[in-house]
Amino acid sequence: MGCAATRTLAGLAATLIVSAIAGPSWGQSDAAIAARRVLLEQATAARASGDHSRAIDFAQQAGRILVSPSMRLFLAEEFQTIGRHSDALASADACVREAERDAGVPNREAILARCRAIVADARGRVALVTIRVAEPRPAGLRVTLAGQPVAAEMFGLPSAVDAGQVVVDARAGGGLSFRRSLDAVAGHSVEVDVALRVGGADPPVSATSLTGSGPRGATPGASDTSSGPGGRRGGSLVGPVVVMSVGGAALAASLAFFILRGSSIGNCTIEPTFIGCPTDADSERARGAYLWNTLTDVAFPVGLAAIGGGLIWLLVTPRGTAAPPTTAVSVAPVRGGVQLSIGGAL
């Protein structure tokens, strides 16, 4: 930026600040006007030091005494600097309306040009949320959007919010409530139908882009945080079926091991402490019977336990509630039998 342009902007800023301080004061007491002047000087000093939050605070206090288009511009610029684009839009839009209505505003054309520029920039950085509440409205109804109260006269009308996660919250007497978290996308509009219920169940959100090209009912990034009864799933049958399938496979394997055990024994006879065989060849073959016997003793109880555990799991799985978490099943042979673990429990 050239030196001439820098001097022009600096001169414009100084002129607008002077306009805010020396603005109209009809109907105000001398003490109030003096306090307003001090607050505006403090706001200007805070801006110069980079403390934009304090600059906003001082300017808003001065505005409660008397507000003017130049003060609206000051606030819009400060909000824009710290990224509060919805507040910048509100202040700049009010600045435009008031300056257009009053031809006697000092530096009117410069103020209008700057406020219109902020409006144009902020519109592309905010999302619009329209909150609808059906009649009759319950007693004690209080609705907030992004933590800010929403006046009843704003129901059905769009409100600008900064892009990002915002929450629509409603409370009324009798324990009625509503809560929805939205991912507000810059350049899009979202419509929220507030349906107050005990427990906070709520209807779906519809959305359109600000240009009208977005599809209704396709809110980008919207997420529902309600826990209404209609939004819960039935229990999954996958886990029990898998466990019972493992049990069936184990029983089939135990039958195969039993057949192989009998084939290995052949012409031999099983005595209480040994296997008697007529020839050395039969004795060599019968040695494999010990392995098949052990595998049969392991696979058979594992199969029975898995099928029984799967049936119990199937019976206790709730219907119409949240799906149960994935449960780990482990089987390990131990001395004298087998150990079955479901979900870490023996």
C-alpha positions in Angstrom: 0.0 0.0 0.0 1.4 3.4 -0.9 2.0 6.3 1.4 -0.8 8.3 0.0 -3.3 5.5 0.5 -2.1 4.9 4.0 -2.5 8.6 4.9 -6.0 8.5 3.3 -7.2 5.6 5.4 -5.6 7.0 8.6 -7.4 10.3 7.9 -10.7 8.5 7.3 -10.3 6.6 10.6 -9.5 9.7 12.6 -12.5 11.5 11.0 -14.9 8.7 11.9 -13.7 8.5 15.5 -14.1 12.3 15.9 -17.6 11.9 14.4 -18.4 9.3 17.0 -17.2 11.4 19.8 -18.8 14.6 18.6 -22.0 12.9 17.4 -25.5 14.2 18.2 -26.5 14.2 21.9 -30.1 15.3 21.8 -31.9 14.6 25.1 -28.8 13.5 27.0 -27.5 15.1 30.2 -24.2 16.8 30.3 -22.9 14.1 32.7 -24.0 11.3 30.3 -22.4 13.0 27.3 -19.2 13.5 29.2 -19.2 9.8 30.2 -19.8 8.8 26.6 -16.9 10.9 25.4 -14.6 9.3 27.9 -15.7 5.8 27.0 -15.2 6.5 23.3 -11.7 7.8 24.0 -10.9 4.6 26.0 -12.3 2.5 23.1 -10.1 4.3 20.6 -7.0 3.8 22.9 -7.8 0.1 23.3 -8.1 -0.3 19.6 -4.7 1.4 19.0 -3.1 -0.9 21.6 -4.6 -4.0 19.9 -6.9 -4.8 22.7 -10.0 -5.2 20.6 -12.2 -6.9 23.2 -11.8 -4.0 25.6 -12.4 -1.6 22.7 -15.7 -3.4 22.0 -16.7 -3.3 25.7 -16.0 0.5 26.0 -17.9 1.2 22.7 -20.9 -0.8 23.8 -21.0 1.0 27.1 -21.0 4.3 25.2 -23.7 3.0 22.9 -26.0 2.5 25.8 -25.8 6.2 26.4 -26.2 7.2 22.7 -25.5 5.2 19.5 -24.7 6.6 16.1 -23.8 5.2 12.6 -20.1 6.0 13.2 -20.1 4.0 16.4 -21.8 1.1 14.7 -19.0 1.2 12.1 -16.4 1.2 14.9 -18.0 -1.9 16.5 -18.4 -3.6 13.1 -14.7 -3.1 12.4 -13.7 -4.5 15.8 -15.9 -7.5 15.5 -14.5 -8.2 12.0 -11.0 -8.0 13.4 -11.5 -10.7 16.0 -13.6 -13.0 13.7 -17.0 -12.4 15.2 -18.6 -12.0 11.7 -22.2 -12.4 12.8 -21.8 -9.5 15.2 -19.9 -7.5 12.5 -22.8 -8.1 10.1 -25.4 -6.9 12.6 -23.5 -3.8 13.5 -22.7 -2.9 9.9 -26.2 -3.5 8.7 -27.6 -1.2 11.4 -25.0 1.4 10.4 -26.2 1.3 6.8 -29.9 1.5 7.7 -29.4 4.5 10.1 -27.0 6.4 7.8 -29.4 6.0 4.9 -32.3 7.2 7.0 -30.4 10.3 8.4 -28.9 12.6 5.7 -27.4 14.8 8.4 -24.9 12.1 9.6 -21.3 13.6 9.5 -19.1 11.9 7.0 -22.2 10.0 5.8 -20.8 8.8 2.4 -17.6 7.5 3.9 -19.4 5.7 6.7 -22.0 4.2 4.3 -19.3 2.9 2.0 -17.3 1.3 4.7 -20.4 -0.3 6.4 -21.6 -1.6 3.1 -18.3 -3.2 2.4 -18.3 -5.0 5.8 -21.9 -6.2 5.2 -20.8 -7.7 1.8 -17.8 -9.4 3.4 -19.6 -10.7 6.5 -22.5 -12.2 4.5 -20.2 -14.8 3.0 -18.7 -15.8 6.4 -21.9 -16.5 8.4 -24.6 -19.2 8.4 -28.3 -18.4 8.8 -30.3 -20.4 11.3 -34.1 -20.1 11.3 -35.8 -21.4 14.4 -39.5 -22.3 14.2 -41.7 -23.0 17.3 -45.2 -24.4 16.7 -48.2 -22.8 18.3 -49.4 -22.9 21.0 -46.1 -22.2 22.7 -45.6 -23.5 26.2 -45.4 -21.3 29.2 -41.9 -20.3 30.3 -40.4 -21.0 26.9 -36.7 -19.9 26.5 -34.7 -20.5 23.3 -31.0 -19.9 22.9 -28.9 -20.0 19.7 -25.1 -20.3 20.2 -25.7 -19.3 23.8 -27.6 -16.2 22.9 -31.3 -15.7 23.7 -33.7 -15.7 20.7 -36.6 -13.3 21.1 -40.0 -14.7 20.3 -40.5 -12.2 17.5 -37.4 -13.8 15.7 -39.1 -17.2 15.5 -39.5 -18.1 11.8 -36.9 -15.5 10.8 -33.2 -16.2 10.0 -30.5 -15.3 12.5 -26.8 -15.0 11.5 -24.3 -17.1 13.4 -20.6 -17.6 13.0 -19.6 -20.7 11.1 -18.8 -23.8 13.2 -20.5 -25.8 15.9 -23.6 -24.1 17.3 -26.3 -25.4 19.7 -30.0 -24.7 19.6 -31.4 -25.2 23.1 -35.0 -24.7 24.3 -36.5 -25.1 27.8 -40.0 -24.7 29.1 -42.1 -25.7 32.1 -43.0 -29.2 32.9 -39.5 -30.6 32.1 -39.9 -30.0 28.4 -36.7 -29.5 26.5 -35.0 -29.6 23.1 -31.4 -29.6 22.1 -29.6 -29.9 18.8 -26.0 -29.4 17.8 -25.4 -28.1 14.3 -22.3 -27.7 12.1 -23.2 -24.2 10.7 -21.5 -23.9 7.3 -20.7 -20.4 6.0 -23.0 -19.5 3.1 -25.7 -22.0 4.1 -29.0 -21.7 5.9 -30.5 -24.2 8.4 -34.1 -24.5 9.5 -34.7 -26.0 12.9 -38.2 -27.0 14.1 -38.3 -26.9 17.9 -40.4 -29.8 19.2 -40.3 -29.7 23.0 -40.6 -33.0 24.7 -39.7 -34.6 27.9 -36.2 -35.9 27.4 -35.4 -33.5 24.6 -36.3 -35.6 21.5 -36.3 -33.4 18.4 -37.3 -33.6 14.6 -34.8 -33.6 11.7 -33.2 -30.4 10.4 -33.6 -29.1 6.9 -31.0 -26.9 5.2 -30.5 -24.9 2.0 -27.7 -22.8 0.7 -28.0 -19.0 0.9 -28.0 -18.9 -2.9 -30.9 -21.3 -3.0 -28.9 -24.1 -4.7 -28.6 -26.4 -1.7 -31.1 -29.3 -1.3 -33.5 -29.3 1.5 -33.0 -31.9 4.1 -29.3 -32.2 3.5 -27.7 -30.2 6.2 -23.9 -30.2 5.8 -22.3 -31.6 8.9 -25.5 -31.5 11.0 -25.4 -33.9 14.0 -28.2 -34.9 16.3 -27.5 -35.0 20.0 -31.0 -35.9 21.1 -31.8 -39.2 22.8 -35.4 -39.6 21.8 -36.9 -43.1 21.7 -37.3 -43.1 17.9 -33.5 -42.7 17.4 -32.3 -45.9 19.1 -31.4 -49.1 17.3 -32.3 -52.7 18.1 -29.7 -55.1 19.5 -27.3 -56.7 17.0 -27.7 -60.5 16.3 -24.2 -60.8 14.8 -22.4 -61.6 18.0 -24.6 -64.4 19.2 -24.7 -66.0 15.7 -20.9 -65.9 15.4 -20.5 -67.5 18.8 -23.0 -70.3 18.1 -21.3 -70.9 14.7 -18.0 -71.3 16.4 -19.6 -73.8 18.7 -21.1 -75.8 15.9 -17.7 -75.9 14.1 -16.1 -77.1 17.4 -18.6 -79.9 17.7 -18.1 -81.0 14.1 -14.4 -81.0 14.7 -14.7 -83.1 17.8 -16.7 -85.7 15.8 -13.9 -85.8 13.2 -11.3 -86.2 15.9 -13.3 -89.0 17.5 -13.4 -90.9 14.2 -9.7 -90.4 13.7 -9.1 -91.7 17.2 -11.1 -94.9 16.5 -9.2 -95.3 13.2 -5.8 -95.0 15.0 -6.8 -97.6 17.6 -7.6 -100.2 14.9 -7.2 -103.8 16.2 -5.8 -102.6 19.5 -7.8 -102.7 22.8 -8.0 -99.9 25.3 -7.1 -100.9 28.8 -7.4 -98.6 31.9 -3.7 -97.6 31.9 -2.5 -98.6 28.4 -3.4 -99.6 24.8 -2.8 -103.2 24.0 -1.9 -104.0 20.3 -1.3 -107.4 18.6 1.6 -106.2 16.5 4.3 -103.5 16.6 2.7 -101.8 13.5 -0.6 -101.6 15.3 1.1 -100.2 18.3 2.9 -97.5 16.3 -0.3 -96.5 14.6 -2.2 -96.4 17.9 0.2 -93.8 19.4 -1.7 -91.1 17.3 -4.9 -92.0 19.3 -3.6 -90.0 22.3 -3.5 -86.8 20.2 -7.0 -87.3 18.7 -8.4 -88.2 22.1 -7.0 -85.0 23.6 -8.4 -82.9 20.7 -11.8 -84.6 21.1 -11.8 -83.9 24.8 -11.1 -80.2 24.1 -13.3 -79.5 21.1 -16.4 -81.2 22.4 -16.9 -79.1 25.6 -15.8 -75.9 23.7 -18.5 -76.5 21.2 -21.1 -77.0 23.8 -20.0 -74.0 25.8 -20.0 -71.7 22.7 -23.5 -72.8 21.6 -24.8 -72.4 25.2 -23.2 -69.0 25.6 -24.5 -67.8 22.2 -28.0 -68.8 23.1 -27.8 -67.0 26.4 -26.4 -63.9 24.7 -29.2 -64.0 22.1 -31.8 -64.2 24.9 -30.5 -61.3 26.9 -29.9 -59.0 23.9 -32.4 -56.1 24.3 -34.7 -55.2 21.5 -35.3 -51.5 20.4 -32.3 -50.2 22.4 -28.8 -49.2 21.5 -26.7 -52.0 19.8 -24.6 -53.9 22.4 -20.8 -53.4 22.2 -18.6 -55.9 20.4 -17.8 -58.7 22.8 -14.5 -60.7 22.6 -14.8 -64.5 22.9 -11.7 -66.5 23.7 -11.2 -70.3 24.3 -8.1 -71.8 26.0 -7.4 -75.4 26.9 -6.6 -75.9 30.6 -5.7 -79.0 32.7 -8.8 -81.2 32.8 -10.9 -79.3 30.3 -11.3 -75.9 28.6 -11.8 -72.3 29.6 -14.3 -70.1 27.7 -14.2 -66.3 28.2 -16.9 -64.0 26.8 -16.3 -60.3 27.1 -13.5 -60.9 29.7 -15.8 -62.9 32.0 -15.3 -66.6 32.7 
